[in-house]
Amino acid sequence: MFTIKAGYSDQIEFKSSAEKVREFFRDKKNFADLMPGVASIYEDAKGIAHWKIDADLPVVGTMSQKFAVELAENSDERVEWFPIAVETQNFLRYSADFLEKAKNVTIVHFSQMVELRRKSARELHMLAGIAGESVISSEMSKKITEMIKVFIQRAKERLEK
């Protein structure tokens, strides 16, 4: 099994109300609009969100993957999306935990994990076997970190005006 894993986790402070921040992170459209690499997100009639993510990785080149996720939790304290139960190859999980630190100051613990599983490296990309799991995983983690940092910067601009 050829497995690539990448992720990001951080705590971010927003100078905005908890309600406004929660609504922002609940809205998938914000991810599609503000996160580079997210080509599209649409939700089907069953409530499954389909993410299409494009990433440029050294050695491998451009990779485009689709992820099907469903809402696992949607409370005042947490929003979490998990891969659908029947998924066997492309796993995307993201969560945001909300803590109201003070009036109009909200702490968000944001986490995003991506895992790609294939029987062989060639199923993922022709050059994936040459690069190897650890190199691709490391580069994907860097790319995800870049994508999310841009997203967070844009989220702050939108939420803190």
C-alpha positions as CSV (number, residue, x, y, z in Angstrom):
1,M,0.0,0.0,0.0
2,F,1.3,3.4,-1.0
3,T,0.1,6.0,1.6
4,I,0.6,9.8,1.6
5,K,-0.3,11.7,4.8
6,A,-0.2,15.4,5.3
7,G,-1.7,17.8,7.8
8,Y,-1.9,21.1,9.6
9,S,-2.9,22.1,13.1
10,D,-2.8,25.5,14.8
11,Q,-4.6,27.8,17.1
12,I,-5.6,31.2,15.7
13,E,-7.0,34.3,17.5
14,F,-9.7,36.3,15.7
15,K,-10.8,39.7,16.8
16,S,-14.4,38.9,16.1
17,S,-17.4,37.4,17.9
18,A,-17.6,33.7,18.3
19,E,-20.9,33.6,16.4
20,K,-19.4,35.4,13.4
21,V,-16.3,33.1,13.4
22,R,-18.4,29.9,13.7
23,E,-20.6,30.9,10.8
24,F,-17.5,31.7,8.7
25,F,-16.0,28.2,9.4
26,R,-19.3,26.5,8.8
27,D,-19.6,27.9,5.3
28,K,-17.7,25.7,2.9
29,K,-17.9,28.4,0.3
30,N,-15.3,30.4,2.3
31,F,-12.8,27.6,1.8
32,A,-13.4,27.5,-1.9
33,D,-13.2,31.2,-2.2
34,L,-10.3,31.9,0.1
35,M,-8.0,28.9,0.1
36,P,-5.6,28.5,-2.8
37,G,-5.6,25.1,-4.3
38,V,-9.3,24.4,-3.5
39,A,-10.6,24.3,-7.1
40,S,-14.2,23.7,-6.1
41,I,-16.6,22.5,-3.4
42,Y,-20.1,21.5,-4.0
43,E,-22.7,19.7,-1.8
44,D,-24.9,17.1,-3.3
45,A,-28.5,16.3,-2.4
46,K,-27.4,13.8,0.3
47,G,-25.4,16.5,2.2
48,I,-22.0,15.2,1.0
49,A,-19.5,17.9,0.3
50,H,-17.2,17.2,-2.7
51,W,-13.9,19.0,-2.6
52,K,-11.5,19.2,-5.6
53,I,-8.0,20.2,-4.6
54,D,-5.1,20.9,-6.9
55,A,-1.5,20.9,-5.6
56,D,1.9,21.4,-7.3
57,L,4.5,19.1,-5.7
58,P,8.2,18.9,-6.5
59,V,9.2,15.8,-8.5
60,V,5.6,14.7,-9.0
61,G,4.2,17.9,-10.5
62,T,0.5,18.9,-10.4
63,M,-1.9,16.6,-8.6
64,S,-5.6,17.0,-8.6
65,Q,-7.7,14.9,-6.1
66,K,-11.3,14.8,-5.1
67,F,-12.5,14.2,-1.6
68,A,-16.0,13.4,-0.4
69,V,-16.8,14.4,3.2
70,E,-19.8,14.6,5.4
71,L,-20.6,16.8,8.4
72,A,-19.7,14.9,11.6
73,E,-20.3,17.6,14.1
74,N,-21.9,21.0,13.9
75,S,-22.2,22.6,17.4
76,D,-21.4,25.9,18.9
77,E,-18.1,24.5,20.1
78,R,-17.0,22.6,17.0
79,V,-17.4,22.0,13.3
80,E,-16.0,18.8,11.9
81,W,-16.1,17.1,8.5
82,F,-15.0,13.5,8.0
83,P,-14.5,11.3,4.9
84,I,-17.7,9.4,3.9
85,A,-17.8,5.9,5.3
86,V,-17.4,4.2,2.0
87,E,-14.2,6.1,1.0
88,T,-11.1,3.9,0.5
89,Q,-8.6,6.2,-1.2
90,N,-8.9,10.0,-0.6
91,F,-9.4,11.0,3.0
92,L,-9.9,14.7,4.1
93,R,-10.8,15.7,7.6
94,Y,-11.0,19.2,9.0
95,S,-12.2,20.5,12.2
96,A,-12.5,23.9,13.9
97,D,-13.0,24.3,17.7
98,F,-14.2,27.6,19.0
99,L,-13.4,29.3,22.3
100,E,-14.7,32.7,23.1
101,K,-11.7,34.3,24.9
102,A,-13.3,37.7,25.5
103,K,-16.0,39.8,23.9
104,N,-15.2,39.9,20.2
105,V,-12.1,37.7,20.6
106,T,-12.4,34.1,19.5
107,I,-9.8,31.4,19.6
108,V,-10.0,28.7,16.8
109,H,-8.1,25.5,17.0
110,F,-8.0,24.5,13.3
111,S,-6.9,21.1,12.0
112,Q,-6.8,19.6,8.5
113,M,-5.6,16.2,7.6
114,V,-5.3,14.6,4.2
115,E,-4.5,11.0,3.4
116,L,-4.2,9.3,0.0
117,R,-4.0,5.5,-0.2
118,R,-3.2,3.5,-3.3
119,K,-2.3,-0.1,-4.0
120,S,0.8,1.2,-5.9
121,A,2.5,4.5,-6.3
122,R,1.7,4.6,-10.0
123,E,-2.0,4.7,-9.2
124,L,-1.4,8.1,-7.7
125,H,1.1,9.5,-10.2
126,M,3.7,8.1,-12.6
127,L,6.6,9.7,-10.7
128,A,5.2,9.0,-7.2
129,G,7.3,5.8,-6.8
130,I,10.5,7.7,-7.6
131,A,9.8,10.4,-5.1
132,G,8.6,8.0,-2.4
133,E,5.9,8.3,0.4
134,S,8.0,10.3,2.9
135,V,9.1,13.0,0.3
136,I,5.6,13.4,-1.1
137,S,4.0,13.5,2.4
138,S,6.5,16.1,3.5
139,E,5.9,18.3,0.5
140,M,2.1,17.9,0.8
141,S,2.3,19.0,4.4
142,K,4.3,22.1,3.3
143,K,1.8,22.8,0.6
144,I,-1.2,22.4,3.0
145,T,0.5,24.7,5.5
146,E,0.9,27.3,2.8
147,M,-2.7,27.0,1.6
148,I,-4.1,27.2,5.1
149,K,-1.9,30.2,6.2
150,V,-3.2,32.1,3.1
151,F,-6.7,31.0,4.1
152,I,-6.3,32.2,7.7
153,Q,-4.8,35.5,6.6
154,R,-7.8,36.1,4.3
155,A,-10.2,34.9,7.0
156,K,-8.8,37.4,9.4
157,E,-9.2,40.2,6.8
158,R,-12.8,39.3,6.3
159,L,-13.7,38.7,10.0
160,E,-11.8,41.5,11.6
161,K,-13.1,44.4,9.5
